[in-house]
Amino acid sequence: MFRPPLLLLTTTVLPLLQRHFEQPIHNGELDFLLGRRIELRVDGAPWPVALTLRGEQLELQWPEPQCDAIFGGSIKAMVMLAFGQADGDALFFQRKLTMEGNTALALEVKSVLARYPLPLNLLPYFLPPKPEPLSF
């Protein structure tokens, strides 16, 4: 299966995440990701990506069949969780988030996002642009 380079994500989204989670990474709060990969699936996105931690650097990769866990959901649920606008447990019990494989690992990711939600000023980087109205 063809997959495009991850260059767009690794040069735009990844530096924002790295900067946001710099202190928790330094404090060891993301050590649960060392040597592990969690596949992030967004419903409707053409490809999932995998997140891992190497040293003190977050990395995005194409997922391998042996990812440790899969964390997924609708774009709305994933964005609301990431930006602290919804409770992850509620989203999970409403079946808007899914976890497979090592669910303890997926729960750790959910917990980190609850403690360190992304700032709302980053929201435009994670949402598709609204199409401009056509004018004739």
Number of C-alpha atoms within 10 A of each C-alpha: 2 4 8 8 10 12 11 10 13 16 10 12 15 18 15 15 15 15 12 15 22 15 13 15 19 13 11 12 13 20 17 15 22 15 11 18 25 26 28 22 23 20 16 10 10 8 13 17 19 21 18 21 18 12 12 18 17 21 16 21 17 18 19 12 7 11 17 20 21 22 24 21 20 17 18 13 21 23 18 18 21 24 18 18 15 15 14 22 15 11 17 15 10 10 12 17 22 17 19 15 15 14 15 13 21 22 16 15 17 19 14 15 17 18 10 15 18 21 11 11 8 13 14 9 11 12 11 8 8 6 6 6 6 5 4 3
